[in-house]
Amino acid sequence: MSNEATLLKDETVDAEYLADPAWIRIRDLIYQVSGIYQAENKFYLLVSRAVRRMKVVGARSPREYLEFLTARPNRESEMRNLLNEITIGETCLFRSLPQIDALRKVVIPSLAEAKKKMAYTKLRFWSAGCSTGEEPYTLAMILLEETQGALKGWTFEVVATDLNDRSVAKAQEGVYNDYAVRNVPPEFMKKYFTKSGSEYRVADCVRPHVSFSRLNMLDDSKMLFMRGLDVIFCCNVLIYFDGKSKTRTIQHFYNGLLPNGYFFLGHSESLFGINDKFRLVHFPGATSYWKATETFVKAGTP
Ligand SMILES: C[S@@+](CC[C@H](N)C(=O)[O-])C[C@H]1O[C@@H](n2cnc3c(N)ncnc32)[C@H](O)[C@@H]1O
């Protein structure tokens, strides 16, 4: 039976095709490179997306495509292309209002108070797994508000990274549709976007504060450079990882945060059983993880 024949019209795949052992090798390869683990019940998703790449490169079977990923000269770029297909970038601006409230009411003021004592007046945030940029732009808008108000005279930067090249390119454009801006409060809409036709462009005053780049969170050599951060957002990314890759990534986040820094996950995620160095902090409708200062750790104060 030809490959085309085994694929249904809507790119779903039949059981016989799914059972090809080469898919397991491809699944394991994706896991090794990116930490993204495809459980058995979601396997068909990986296959239907990989099939798109097979069509582009002209691979006639999963086994031949495996060769494209492992033995051909451009195997690294094909793996990148495959990762671009399989990552899920669902996001929006102002995605979690409780997290934003926690930032404005507690996290930013407490960081500012602690840093001011050491004569530092700069904040550094990281949006890890930023998808098409909605999260880091939201953070930059919040920080702009604060630095025009209570934190007058302070500077800040938002570092934004993602594995998916296409998402990073779209993030750099900073142009969104109605659906992406649906949660943006009207006062932010007015101040931080310009509307052109049906599109909303992030204002020029926001853009210089956010820097985008491709970063694979499983790449230890690159993660080692992510240091000196006050706040890290890694929301709705680790849900695709298994325990081992989560533990490894979280340790990098812990090392990257300055003492007193905060780490945010998506609202259905937790560090339970993954890392016990952070202190869990509860806010109305949101939680965060706090990296205790040395004094707190020594005193054992909760
Ligand atoms: C669902 S989006 C989350 C976007 C945003 N953080 C939010 O919560 O709205 C998940 C993002 O994680 C990225 N991602 C998955 N694995 C990654 C890895 N190993 N390194 C970096 N980014 C990764 C995907 O490319 C995708 O853009």
The ligand as a MOL file (V3000), in Angstrom:
LIG
                    3D

  0  0  0     0  0            999 V3000
M  V30 BEGIN CTAB
M  V30 COUNTS 27 29 0 0 0
M  V30 BEGIN ATOM
M  V30 1 C 1.3280 26.6140 24.3170 0
M  V30 2 S 2.6870 27.6250 23.9080 0 CHG=1
M  V30 3 C 2.7830 28.6480 25.3430 0
M  V30 4 C 2.8960 30.1210 25.0090 0
M  V30 5 C 2.8900 31.0470 26.2180 0
M  V30 6 N 3.9280 30.7190 27.1540 0
M  V30 7 C 1.5280 31.0510 26.8950 0
M  V30 8 O 1.3850 30.4260 27.9640 0
M  V30 9 O 0.6160 31.6580 26.3940 0 CHG=-1
M  V30 10 C 4.0430 26.4780 24.1310 0
M  V30 11 C 5.3340 26.9460 23.4600 0
M  V30 12 O 6.4300 26.1850 23.9880 0
M  V30 13 C 7.3890 26.0340 22.9600 0
M  V30 14 N 8.3010 24.9280 23.2730 0
M  V30 15 C 8.0260 23.5920 23.3220 0
M  V30 16 N 9.1420 22.9050 23.5830 0
M  V30 17 C 10.1420 23.8050 23.7350 0
M  V30 18 C 11.5400 23.6970 24.0150 0
M  V30 19 N 12.1460 22.5210 24.1790 0
M  V30 20 N 12.2510 24.8420 24.0910 0
M  V30 21 C 11.6640 26.0440 23.9110 0
M  V30 22 N 10.3620 26.2130 23.6330 0
M  V30 23 C 9.6040 25.0990 23.5480 0
M  V30 24 C 6.5310 25.7900 21.7220 0
M  V30 25 O 7.2330 26.0640 20.5290 0
M  V30 26 C 5.3390 26.7370 21.9560 0
M  V30 27 O 5.5200 27.9550 21.2970 0
M  V30 END ATOM
M  V30 BEGIN BOND
M  V30 1 1 1 2
M  V30 2 1 2 3
M  V30 3 1 2 10
M  V30 4 1 3 4
M  V30 5 1 4 5
M  V30 6 1 5 6
M  V30 7 1 5 7
M  V30 8 2 7 8
M  V30 9 1 7 9
M  V30 10 1 10 11
M  V30 11 1 11 12
M  V30 12 1 11 26
M  V30 13 1 12 13
M  V30 14 1 13 14
M  V30 15 1 13 24
M  V30 16 1 14 15
M  V30 17 1 14 23
M  V30 18 2 15 16
M  V30 19 1 16 17
M  V30 20 1 17 18
M  V30 21 2 17 23
M  V30 22 1 18 19
M  V30 23 2 18 20
M  V30 24 1 20 21
M  V30 25 2 21 22
M  V30 26 1 22 23
M  V30 27 1 24 25
M  V30 28 1 24 26
M  V30 29 1 26 27
M  V30 END BOND
M  V30 END CTAB
M  END
